């Protein structure tokens, strides 16, 4: 509640006392594990969301990821005019957006008997068991992508929860292996599938049917290019695939400093704004679009953010395996048919719940540890034709 109020007024100072309390509680929590062999205080918090992963491991992955992304984004910036996302902006009636969102989610596996869909200030998914999964999204009248891709992202989480084997229901194993694995599902559906050329053509048809005056004359190829536009921006949840992970790396670094006490919390907006300028080249106009944009720290979820980027890496590794085993998938996705992909994910990932630690699950499915290269290869493979890169 303190975050909602402070965010509405773009007033970090109003939120600071609540944040100080949450960080103090997290430091006291970390102290309880002083004798448990953790090498870095932040390891304790990270382990809550990504069991077995260490701060040092994440830092190595993120260093390699940043080294690959920064030159790629710079290369694209020189060709920024190659992609026009104007068709995605305009006046899109939220009630009609909801029609598209529900139809797309229905195609992905949403049913009124097992699912809910509601609105929230910050989209999320939750589950009370495999047969009761609840999703939220938020509608932006001026941009068609917010609600649609937000809903698809949360549906990825929901499919994971709904796909857990019924035999595990009502046990501690009836949940995702980790938040990194969970985010691999949401990011795979949101980006690799829904921003991939085949399924994007289906989304283009659905949107054109409901919004003929705005999108009826827009060609499928133009829509595909628009939803894959790379442009450094302020808001993490609306960031493109190429720049998104830099938002996460920024938060990971700030969280480590918050817990270590090397960054005074009152200086957090200044540190945030400086790194947004350094990493993404954007100026932050106010706290609402800067340090207050996410709900996680308000909810005490420190250690969570890195799982989004880990999820991106795992998703690309899973996609390599999917493409090898389902070579004819593109035709189905272009028709809006996702059953084969959904069942593959259920069989290899979802049904296991928490039976395997996340590192073990990833190794079993993709044959090795979490790696950066498959994501970078996937990203360049998509963006090179769009932007005319080598």
Secondary structure, 3 states (H helix, E strand, C coil): CHHHHHHHCCCHHHHHHHHHHHHHHHHHHHHCCCCCCCCCHHHHHHHHHCCCCCHHHHHHHHHHHHHHHHHHHHHHHCCHHHCCCHHHECCCCHHHHHHHHHHHHHHHCCCCCCEEEEECCCCCEEECCCCCEEEEECCCCCECHHHHHHHHHHHHHHHHHHCCCHHHCCCCCCCCCCHHHHHHHHHHHHHHHCCCHHHHHHHHHHHHHHCHHHHCCCCHHHHHHHHCCCCCCCCHHHCCHHHHHHHHHHHHHHHHHHHHCCCCHHHHHHHHHHHHHHHHCCCCCCHHHCCCCCCCCCCCCCCCCHHHHHHHHHHHHHHHHHHHHCCCHHHHHHCCCCHHHHHHHHHHCHHHCCCCCHHHHHHHHHCCCCCCHHHHHHHHHHHHHHHCCC
